Every structure is written in structure tokens, then in C-alpha cells.
């Protein structure tokens, strides 16, 4: 398995996609106020036993996207308008969920939680390893932030935790990502199809092919 090559602080501190409107914060009391409550945070977001059966916020890779949409709405999340196959949600500014579709299935799920106080990173790492065992890969450190990764079959899980740079107010952030390796082959096939459609003379594309081409991310053509 290979962790995406992204700097730890960039992974942790890049702002999430904005929601169209806030929804009620239904997080358990204390989970967003004190970094010491990491076990409760883990139970809040991750359900199930091993990595292969894991769910993130009740969502799992391979589930029907319509069911994933319904689940998020039931949780009180509000969608923002983003590129095709990307969905973002926000609840106040404490927690966010982002989905990436894989055709009609969910291929990637990400949950981010902000804290009003610094995180005890050593405790957070310990709790994660107690829950999932030694990680397959680890990056970063326990002072600024770390990224742990596990794999089981087609399923991948990463957990990142860190604190903002020292200043007037230090805040912590945790980000979980759960996805299937089938997403990579889906992207490859989608990109190949988009390049094929783009190569067709404009006058020879059917209306359906034009609509399909419009859904292709611009990054495929760069």
C-alpha cells in the first residue's frame, strides 16, 4: 500500500470545501472541545471491526451513492455544489464529510473534525494502534502531526492528527479517510473514456457524448 505523498500539515490544515448552509451540531458533548477525548471521537466516526468491514460515519466504500446521500441528510449534513463525483458537507465548522463517487458507488469517504483545543497526539496515536493494530505505514511525528495507514484487501484507511502552529490559540484537527483501491482503476477507465471523447471531432459527438464529456474533470486533460 502507498500513502498519498502529501505533506502532513497540508493534509491536516487545508480548509475543507464549504457547505451551502450550516446544520445543527449533533456531536457528542466534549468531543470537539478537548483533545483528550479521542476514544469517544473514534467511536463517533468509525464503526465496525476490522479494516475490511469498517464504516466511516455509517458510510462504506462500495455502497450505493443514493444510500450514502440519504445517510448524510439523515445526519443533518448540507451539501455544497462541487465538481462531478465530489460531494462536501459541513456541520457548523466542527466536522465535515466529503465523498467521491465511483460510478453509482461511493469510492472514497473522508471525515474531518476540528478541535477548539490542542490534541494529545501521543494519546491519539496510542488509541488508534490499540483499535487497529500497528499501521502498515506511518509518517510525521507526535509533536506536529502524524499520518497512520492500514490496509485489508481492497480497503484502505488513513488517520491523520495534528495541531496548528504555536500561536495565540493552538487547535487540533483529525482526519479519517476510508476508500477502496477499485477507485484507482475507475479513475483510469474514466480518464481514458474522457480522452477518447475529446479526440472525437466535435461534429461527430452525439448529445449524450457531449454531456458525458462535460462531466469530465479538467485535470484529466492537463
DOMAR-486212 format. One record per residue (C-alpha): residue number from 1; residue in one letter; chain; x, y, z. Coordinates in steps of 0.001 Angstrom, whole numbers, plus 500000, padded with zeros to 6 digits. Each point is the difference from the previous one (the first is absolute). Layout:
# residues N
+-----+---------+--------+--------+--------+--------+
| num | residuo | cadena |      x |      y |      z |
+-----+---------+--------+--------+--------+--------+
| NUM |       a |      A |      X |      Y |      Z |
...
+-----+---------+--------+--------+--------+--------+
***
This chain:
# residues 222
+-----+---------+--------+--------+--------+--------+
| num | residuo | cadena |      x |      y |      z |
+-----+---------+--------+--------+--------+--------+
|   1 |       x |      A | 500000 | 500000 | 500000 |
|   2 |       x |      A | 501209 | 503554 | 499327 |
|   3 |       x |      A | 499010 | 503100 | 501977 |
|   4 |       x |      A | 499206 | 502977 | 497800 |
|   5 |       x |      A | 503082 | 502218 | 499969 |
|   6 |       x |      A | 498579 | 503089 | 501675 |
|   7 |       x |      A | 501746 | 502003 | 502709 |
|   8 |       x |      A | 498501 | 499341 | 503423 |
|   9 |       x |      A | 499133 | 503600 | 500753 |
|  10 |       x |      A | 498474 | 500472 | 496558 |
|  11 |       x |      A | 497851 | 496900 | 500503 |
|  12 |       x |      A | 498869 | 501214 | 503390 |
|  13 |       x |      A | 499631 | 503730 | 499615 |
|  14 |       x |      A | 498647 | 500502 | 496467 |
|  15 |       x |      A | 496461 | 501427 | 500400 |
|  16 |       x |      A | 497172 | 497635 | 499115 |
|  17 |       x |      A | 497533 | 500806 | 497236 |
|  18 |       x |      A | 497345 | 502390 | 501276 |
|  19 |       x |      A | 496418 | 498960 | 500653 |
|  20 |       x |      A | 497082 | 501902 | 498574 |
|  21 |       x |      A | 498495 | 500531 | 503440 |
|  22 |       x |      A | 500732 | 498867 | 503582 |
|  23 |       x |      A | 498059 | 497186 | 501593 |
|  24 |       x |      A | 499546 | 499235 | 503707 |
|  25 |       x |      A | 503078 | 498686 | 501806 |
|  26 |       x |      A | 499043 | 496613 | 501387 |
|  27 |       x |      A | 503460 | 498900 | 501088 |
|  28 |       x |      A | 500251 | 498397 | 503459 |
|  29 |       x |      A | 500779 | 502566 | 502736 |
|  30 |       x |      A | 503701 | 500562 | 500477 |
|  31 |       x |      A | 501274 | 498270 | 496878 |
|  32 |       x |      A | 500756 | 503299 | 498241 |
|  33 |       x |      A | 501188 | 501843 | 503117 |
|  34 |       x |      A | 502799 | 497839 | 501413 |
|  35 |       x |      A | 502606 | 497956 | 498213 |
|  36 |       x |      A | 500171 | 497506 | 502872 |
|  37 |       x |      A | 496630 | 498534 | 498987 |
|  38 |       x |      A | 501455 | 498147 | 497041 |
|  39 |       x |      A | 498422 | 496583 | 500712 |
|  40 |       x |      A | 496527 | 501594 | 499838 |
|  41 |       x |      A | 500948 | 501720 | 496759 |
|  42 |       x |      A | 501100 | 496685 | 498520 |
|  43 |       x |      A | 496715 | 498344 | 500983 |
|  44 |       x |      A | 498081 | 502930 | 498546 |
|  45 |       x |      A | 501506 | 499679 | 496523 |
|  46 |       x |      A | 501184 | 496403 | 499525 |
|  47 |       x |      A | 497695 | 497024 | 500433 |
|  48 |       x |      A | 500643 | 496304 | 499441 |
|  49 |       x |      A | 502742 | 497517 | 500737 |
|  50 |       x |      A | 502936 | 499581 | 497651 |
|  51 |       x |      A | 501029 | 502309 | 497173 |
|  52 |       x |      A | 498160 | 497956 | 497353 |
|  53 |       x |      A | 496641 | 500382 | 501804 |
|  54 |       x |      A | 500539 | 503560 | 501200 |
|  55 |       x |      A | 497488 | 502815 | 499536 |
|  56 |       x |      A | 500780 | 503709 | 500211 |
|  57 |       x |      A | 497016 | 501976 | 501303 |
|  58 |       x |      A | 497806 | 497076 | 498998 |
|  59 |       x |      A | 501380 | 500122 | 496444 |
|  60 |       x |      A | 502162 | 497405 | 498293 |
|  61 |       x |      A | 501796 | 499707 | 496658 |
|  62 |       x |      A | 497893 | 498174 | 497446 |
|  63 |       x |      A | 496653 | 501076 | 501431 |
|  64 |       x |      A | 497401 | 501519 | 497701 |
|  65 |       x |      A | 500464 | 503763 | 499661 |
|  66 |       x |      A | 496274 | 500605 | 500378 |
|  67 |       x |      A | 500118 | 498199 | 503350 |
|  68 |       x |      A | 503066 | 502026 | 500987 |
|  69 |       x |      A | 498154 | 503229 | 499112 |
|  70 |       x |      A | 497035 | 498954 | 502132 |
|  71 |       x |      A | 502277 | 499095 | 502905 |
|  72 |       x |      A | 501665 | 503432 | 499992 |
|  73 |       x |      A | 496673 | 501812 | 499852 |
|  74 |       x |      A | 498739 | 497914 | 502906 |
|  75 |       x |      A | 503094 | 501094 | 501948 |
|  76 |       x |      A | 499147 | 503653 | 499344 |
|  77 |       x |      A | 502733 | 500785 | 497494 |
|  78 |       x |      A | 499466 | 502554 | 497246 |
|  79 |       x |      A | 501558 | 499547 | 496564 |
|  80 |       x |      A | 501950 | 502627 | 498114 |
|  81 |       x |      A | 500308 | 500125 | 496224 |
|  82 |       x |      A | 503256 | 498486 | 498817 |
|  83 |       x |      A | 501465 | 498233 | 497008 |
|  84 |       x |      A | 498390 | 496858 | 498660 |
|  85 |       x |      A | 500567 | 496997 | 502295 |
|  86 |       x |      A | 501019 | 502192 | 502936 |
|  87 |       x |      A | 497678 | 500775 | 502882 |
|  88 |       x |      A | 500817 | 502150 | 503038 |
|  89 |       x |      A | 498042 | 500548 | 503161 |
|  90 |       x |      A | 500359 | 502146 | 503073 |
|  91 |       x |      A | 498509 | 500234 | 503462 |
|  92 |       x |      A | 500894 | 503309 | 501615 |
|  93 |       x |      A | 503771 | 500045 | 499519 |
|  94 |       x |      A | 500744 | 497063 | 502288 |
|  95 |       x |      A | 499563 | 497021 | 497694 |
|  96 |       x |      A | 499893 | 499420 | 496266 |
|  97 |       x |      A | 499462 | 497015 | 497732 |
|  98 |       x |      A | 501117 | 499700 | 496392 |
|  99 |       x |      A | 499054 | 497219 | 497602 |
| 100 |       x |      A | 501413 | 499029 | 496640 |
| 101 |       x |      A | 497803 | 497904 | 497753 |
| 102 |       x |      A | 501159 | 496999 | 498037 |
| 103 |       x |      A | 497233 | 499807 | 497441 |
| 104 |       x |      A | 496855 | 499216 | 501982 |
| 105 |       x |      A | 502059 | 498927 | 503032 |
| 106 |       x |      A | 501844 | 501926 | 502687 |
| 107 |       x |      A | 503715 | 499490 | 499490 |
| 108 |       x |      A | 501507 | 502393 | 502555 |
| 109 |       x |      A | 498770 | 501398 | 503328 |
| 110 |       x |      A | 501748 | 502673 | 502041 |
| 111 |       x |      A | 499006 | 501407 | 503393 |
| 112 |       x |      A | 501729 | 502972 | 501638 |
| 113 |       x |      A | 499507 | 501222 | 503566 |
| 114 |       x |      A | 501361 | 503280 | 501378 |
| 115 |       x |      A | 500788 | 500530 | 503661 |
| 116 |       x |      A | 499903 | 503194 | 502041 |
| 117 |       x |      A | 503048 | 498797 | 501966 |
| 118 |       x |      A | 503297 | 498253 | 499215 |
| 119 |       x |      A | 499985 | 496245 | 499516 |
| 120 |       x |      A | 501987 | 497593 | 502143 |
| 121 |       x |      A | 501684 | 498443 | 496966 |
| 122 |       x |      A | 501763 | 497247 | 501925 |
| 123 |       x |      A | 496660 | 498914 | 501490 |
| 124 |       x |      A | 498285 | 500197 | 496609 |
| 125 |       x |      A | 502644 | 497791 | 498399 |
| 126 |       x |      A | 499792 | 497497 | 502850 |
| 127 |       x |      A | 496209 | 499744 | 499740 |
| 128 |       x |      A | 500150 | 499448 | 496236 |
| 129 |       x |      A | 502575 | 497223 | 500299 |
| 130 |       x |      A | 498028 | 498359 | 502798 |
| 131 |       x |      A | 496949 | 499983 | 497728 |
| 132 |       x |      A | 501526 | 498993 | 496656 |
| 133 |       x |      A | 503382 | 498534 | 500864 |
| 134 |       x |      A | 503415 | 501184 | 498790 |
| 135 |       x |      A | 499631 | 502080 | 496818 |
| 136 |       x |      A | 501294 | 498801 | 496660 |
| 137 |       x |      A | 501536 | 503437 | 499487 |
| 138 |       x |      A | 500681 | 503054 | 502159 |
| 139 |       x |      A | 501131 | 503535 | 499208 |
| 140 |       x |      A | 500575 | 503148 | 502046 |
| 141 |       x |      A | 500630 | 500232 | 503717 |
| 142 |       x |      A | 498134 | 500316 | 503293 |
| 143 |       x |      A | 500821 | 503676 | 500492 |
| 144 |       x |      A | 498648 | 501662 | 496856 |
| 145 |       x |      A | 497837 | 497266 | 498475 |
| 146 |       x |      A | 499963 | 496454 | 498716 |
| 147 |       x |      A | 498369 | 497849 | 497351 |
| 148 |       x |      A | 499331 | 496281 | 500547 |
| 149 |       x |      A | 498791 | 497603 | 497303 |
| 150 |       x |      A | 498523 | 496504 | 500001 |
| 151 |       x |      A | 498847 | 497657 | 497239 |
| 152 |       x |      A | 497886 | 496867 | 499712 |
| 153 |       x |      A | 499279 | 498583 | 496565 |
| 154 |       x |      A | 498580 | 502817 | 497870 |
| 155 |       x |      A | 499300 | 502268 | 502982 |
| 156 |       x |      A | 502285 | 502778 | 501177 |
| 157 |       x |      A | 499784 | 502154 | 503139 |
| 158 |       x |      A | 502118 | 503010 | 500945 |
| 159 |       x |      A | 499797 | 501993 | 503215 |
| 160 |       x |      A | 501742 | 503376 | 500258 |
| 161 |       x |      A | 500203 | 502170 | 503120 |
| 162 |       x |      A | 501860 | 503218 | 500727 |
| 163 |       x |      A | 500049 | 503393 | 501652 |
| 164 |       x |      A | 500294 | 503442 | 498449 |
| 165 |       x |      A | 503255 | 501889 | 500297 |
| 166 |       x |      A | 500630 | 501569 | 503426 |
| 167 |       x |      A | 498320 | 503361 | 500338 |
| 168 |       x |      A | 497270 | 501753 | 501910 |
| 169 |       x |      A | 497725 | 496961 | 499842 |
| 170 |       x |      A | 501130 | 496488 | 499077 |
| 171 |       x |      A | 497299 | 497799 | 498478 |
| 172 |       x |      A | 499952 | 496339 | 499090 |
| 173 |       x |      A | 498545 | 498235 | 496980 |
| 174 |       x |      A | 499365 | 496344 | 499164 |
| 175 |       x |      A | 499281 | 498584 | 496543 |
| 176 |       x |      A | 498925 | 496466 | 499115 |
| 177 |       x |      A | 499955 | 498651 | 496443 |
| 178 |       x |      A | 498494 | 496676 | 498941 |
| 179 |       x |      A | 500078 | 498858 | 496384 |
| 180 |       x |      A | 500276 | 497035 | 497644 |
| 181 |       x |      A | 502877 | 499352 | 497630 |
| 182 |       x |      A | 497387 | 499403 | 497286 |
| 183 |       x |      A | 499708 | 503781 | 499875 |
| 184 |       x |      A | 503383 | 500183 | 498278 |
| 185 |       x |      A | 498947 | 497720 | 497133 |
| 186 |       x |      A | 496717 | 501913 | 499748 |
| 187 |       x |      A | 501897 | 503283 | 499616 |
| 188 |       x |      A | 502279 | 498488 | 497359 |
| 189 |       x |      A | 497046 | 498689 | 497994 |
| 190 |       x |      A | 498127 | 503306 | 500369 |
| 191 |       x |      A | 503026 | 502003 | 498858 |
| 192 |       x |      A | 500506 | 497735 | 496987 |
| 193 |       x |      A | 496343 | 500430 | 499056 |
| 194 |       x |      A | 500226 | 503807 | 500346 |
| 195 |       x |      A | 503098 | 500149 | 497796 |
| 196 |       x |      A | 498251 | 497811 | 497438 |
| 197 |       x |      A | 496991 | 502317 | 499915 |
| 198 |       x |      A | 502160 | 503099 | 499757 |
| 199 |       x |      A | 501847 | 498532 | 497005 |
| 200 |       x |      A | 496769 | 499681 | 498028 |
| 201 |       x |      A | 499271 | 502829 | 497561 |
| 202 |       x |      A | 497455 | 502298 | 501624 |
| 203 |       x |      A | 497539 | 499493 | 497169 |
| 204 |       x |      A | 500041 | 496238 | 500487 |
| 205 |       x |      A | 499156 | 499916 | 503711 |
| 206 |       x |      A | 496466 | 499002 | 500912 |
| 207 |       x |      A | 498097 | 502147 | 502559 |
| 208 |       x |      A | 500545 | 497222 | 502560 |
| 209 |       x |      A | 503745 | 500023 | 499321 |
| 210 |       x |      A | 500116 | 503784 | 500354 |
| 211 |       x |      A | 498253 | 499748 | 503375 |
| 212 |       x |      A | 502418 | 497275 | 501060 |
| 213 |       x |      A | 502980 | 502101 | 498942 |
| 214 |       x |      A | 498747 | 502973 | 502010 |
| 215 |       x |      A | 500128 | 497858 | 503136 |
| 216 |       x |      A | 503706 | 499262 | 499515 |
| 217 |       x |      A | 502311 | 501815 | 502468 |
| 218 |       x |      A | 502311 | 502522 | 498344 |
| 219 |       x |      A | 502935 | 498341 | 501776 |
| 220 |       x |      A | 499639 | 497046 | 497621 |
| 221 |       x |      A | 501039 | 502224 | 497109 |
| 222 |       x |      A | 502947 | 501761 | 501625 |
+-----+---------+--------+--------+--------+--------+
***
